[in-house]
Amino acid sequence: MFTLKRKEQFEQEIKKSRFLASAGPVTTEEEARGFIAACSQRDAGHNCWAFRIGDLYRSSDDGEPGGTAGRPILQAIDGQKLDRVALVVSRWFGGVLLGAGGLVRAYGGTAAACLHAAERQPIIRFAALAVTCAFADEARIRSGLGAFPAASAETNGFTPQGVQLQIKVPCGQLDDVVCMITDASRGQAKVQKSPG
């Protein structure tokens, strides 16, 4: 899955109506609603929108006939395999009626063109490991994490025998990191997946 690197805009005219799409990366519903409010054009007749953040998604036709705007915008997001994205398409009516099919094509097409032009970045999902190890093994484990640039370790506490580490690692590297910890501690470190 991918998200957008930054905000992107795309504008086009369809049968004298002006359509302006604004898309951007978001991580929470609150952030998505803030983006939608900031990108909605006050002088436009309609500000239709959609967002997807994992399993959470919403869309609005903002007064256009039901299903002709918000849903096609959401389908543009899903069709390009994007996540954590909000998109607003503002319309200024030009005097020519587009009909339901024309609205679906106009809103969906404007949204898709905007997303197509946007620069993307992969979404990296992380797993968390709770590691308890001897003081002598901590430096070897931290050094071994250097081979995994996206991984990070924080000291989470101490025990009489050693240290507790909270390690974040991309899910795709989880098994390799666990093997490295086992090797670095000669099998003595306790490793368990933790939430987050």
C-alpha positions as CSV (number, residue, x, y, z in Angstrom):
1,M,0.0,0.0,0.0
2,F,1.0,3.6,-0.6
3,T,0.2,7.0,0.6
4,L,1.0,10.4,-0.8
5,K,4.2,12.3,0.0
6,R,2.6,15.7,0.0
7,K,-0.5,17.6,-1.1
8,E,-1.4,17.5,-4.8
9,Q,-3.9,19.5,-6.9
10,F,-5.4,19.0,-10.3
11,E,-7.8,21.2,-12.2
12,Q,-9.9,20.6,-15.3
13,E,-13.0,21.9,-17.1
14,I,-15.7,19.6,-18.2
15,K,-18.6,21.0,-20.2
16,K,-18.0,24.5,-18.8
17,S,-18.0,23.2,-15.1
18,R,-14.6,23.7,-13.3
19,F,-13.4,20.9,-11.1
20,L,-10.5,21.3,-8.7
21,A,-9.1,18.2,-6.8
22,S,-6.9,18.5,-3.7
23,A,-5.4,15.3,-2.3
24,G,-3.1,14.8,0.6
25,P,-1.8,12.3,3.2
26,V,-3.6,11.9,6.5
27,T,-3.3,9.6,9.4
28,T,-6.4,10.1,11.5
29,E,-10.1,11.0,10.9
30,E,-9.6,14.3,12.6
31,E,-6.7,15.1,10.3
32,A,-8.7,14.0,7.3
33,R,-11.7,16.3,8.3
34,G,-9.3,19.2,8.9
35,F,-7.7,18.7,5.4
36,I,-11.2,18.6,3.8
37,A,-12.2,21.8,5.6
38,A,-9.0,23.5,4.6
39,C,-9.3,22.5,0.9
40,S,-13.0,23.1,0.4
41,Q,-13.5,26.2,-1.7
42,R,-16.1,28.6,-0.3
43,D,-17.2,29.9,-3.6
44,A,-17.7,26.5,-5.2
45,G,-21.2,25.0,-5.6
46,H,-20.1,21.6,-4.2
47,N,-17.1,20.3,-2.2
48,C,-17.4,16.6,-2.5
49,W,-14.8,14.4,-0.7
50,A,-13.7,11.0,0.5
51,F,-10.9,9.6,2.7
52,R,-9.5,6.2,3.5
53,I,-7.4,5.4,6.6
54,G,-7.1,1.6,6.8
55,D,-10.6,0.2,7.3
56,L,-12.0,3.6,8.1
57,Y,-13.5,5.5,5.1
58,R,-16.1,8.2,4.6
59,S,-17.4,10.1,1.6
60,S,-19.8,12.9,0.9
61,D,-21.7,14.0,-2.2
62,D,-22.3,17.5,-0.7
63,G,-25.6,18.1,-2.4
64,E,-24.9,16.3,-5.7
65,P,-27.2,13.4,-6.5
66,G,-26.5,10.4,-4.2
67,G,-23.6,8.3,-5.3
68,T,-22.4,10.6,-8.1
69,A,-19.4,12.2,-6.3
70,G,-18.2,10.9,-3.0
71,R,-18.3,7.3,-3.9
72,P,-16.4,7.8,-7.3
73,I,-13.8,9.8,-5.4
74,L,-13.4,6.9,-2.9
75,Q,-13.2,4.4,-5.7
76,A,-10.3,6.5,-7.3
77,I,-8.4,6.2,-4.0
78,D,-9.0,2.5,-3.7
79,G,-8.4,1.9,-7.4
80,Q,-4.9,3.2,-7.1
81,K,-4.2,1.2,-4.0
82,L,-3.8,4.2,-1.7
83,D,-4.3,4.4,2.0
84,R,-4.2,7.3,4.5
85,V,-5.4,9.7,1.9
86,A,-8.1,12.5,1.9
87,L,-9.4,14.0,-1.4
88,V,-11.7,16.9,-2.0
89,V,-13.1,17.7,-5.5
90,S,-14.7,21.2,-5.7
91,R,-17.1,22.0,-8.5
92,W,-18.1,25.4,-10.0
93,F,-21.2,24.8,-12.1
94,G,-20.8,26.1,-15.7
95,G,-24.4,26.0,-16.8
96,V,-24.5,22.6,-18.6
97,L,-26.1,19.7,-16.8
98,L,-23.9,16.6,-16.8
99,G,-26.4,14.0,-15.7
100,A,-25.7,11.3,-13.1
101,G,-23.3,9.3,-15.4
102,G,-21.5,12.5,-16.4
103,L,-21.1,13.5,-12.7
104,V,-19.7,10.1,-11.8
105,R,-17.1,10.3,-14.6
106,A,-16.3,14.0,-13.9
107,Y,-15.7,13.5,-10.1
108,G,-14.1,10.1,-10.4
109,G,-11.9,11.2,-13.3
110,T,-10.8,14.4,-11.7
111,A,-9.9,12.5,-8.5
112,A,-8.0,9.8,-10.4
113,A,-6.0,12.3,-12.4
114,C,-5.0,14.2,-9.3
115,L,-3.9,10.9,-7.6
116,H,-2.1,9.8,-10.7
117,A,0.0,13.0,-10.7
118,A,0.8,12.8,-7.0
119,E,4.2,11.5,-5.7
120,R,3.7,8.3,-3.6
121,Q,5.6,6.6,-0.8
122,P,5.1,3.1,0.6
123,I,3.4,2.6,3.9
124,I,5.7,0.7,6.2
125,R,4.0,-1.2,8.9
126,F,5.9,-1.7,12.1
127,A,5.9,-4.4,14.8
128,A,7.1,-3.9,18.4
129,L,9.3,-6.2,20.3
130,A,9.8,-6.2,24.0
131,V,13.4,-7.5,24.6
132,T,14.9,-8.3,28.0
133,C,18.7,-8.9,27.8
134,A,21.8,-8.8,29.9
135,F,23.7,-5.5,30.2
136,A,26.6,-7.1,28.3
137,D,24.3,-8.0,25.3
138,E,22.6,-4.6,25.0
139,A,25.5,-3.0,23.0
140,R,25.7,-6.0,20.6
141,I,21.9,-5.9,20.0
142,R,21.9,-2.1,19.4
143,S,24.9,-2.6,17.0
144,G,23.1,-5.4,15.2
145,L,20.1,-3.1,14.6
146,G,22.3,-0.9,12.5
147,A,21.8,-3.4,9.7
148,F,18.1,-2.5,9.8
149,P,17.9,1.3,9.0
150,A,14.2,1.6,9.8
151,A,14.4,-0.2,13.1
152,S,14.7,1.7,16.4
153,A,15.3,0.8,20.0
154,E,14.5,2.6,23.2
155,T,15.4,1.7,26.8
156,N,12.1,0.7,28.5
157,G,13.5,-0.2,32.0
158,F,16.0,-2.2,33.9
159,T,16.0,-5.5,35.8
160,P,18.6,-6.7,38.3
161,Q,20.3,-8.7,35.5
162,G,19.9,-6.3,32.6
163,V,17.9,-4.0,30.5
164,Q,14.5,-4.0,28.9
165,L,14.3,-2.6,25.3
166,Q,11.4,-1.6,23.2
167,I,12.3,-2.3,19.5
168,K,10.3,-1.1,16.5
169,V,11.0,-2.9,13.3
170,P,9.3,-3.1,9.9
171,C,7.0,-6.2,9.8
172,G,8.9,-7.5,6.8
173,Q,12.2,-7.6,8.8
174,L,10.7,-9.0,12.0
175,D,12.1,-12.6,11.7
176,D,15.6,-11.3,10.7
177,V,15.7,-9.0,13.7
178,V,14.6,-11.7,16.1
179,C,17.4,-14.0,14.7
180,M,19.9,-11.2,15.1
181,I,18.9,-10.6,18.7
182,T,19.1,-14.4,19.4
183,D,22.6,-14.6,17.9
184,A,23.8,-11.4,19.6
185,S,22.7,-12.6,23.0
186,R,23.7,-16.3,22.4
187,G,20.0,-17.2,22.9
188,Q,19.8,-15.6,26.3
189,A,17.6,-12.5,25.5
190,K,13.8,-12.9,26.0
191,V,11.9,-11.5,23.0
192,Q,8.2,-11.1,22.7
193,K,5.9,-9.2,20.4
194,S,4.2,-6.3,22.1
195,P,1.3,-4.1,21.0
196,G,2.2,-1.1,18.9
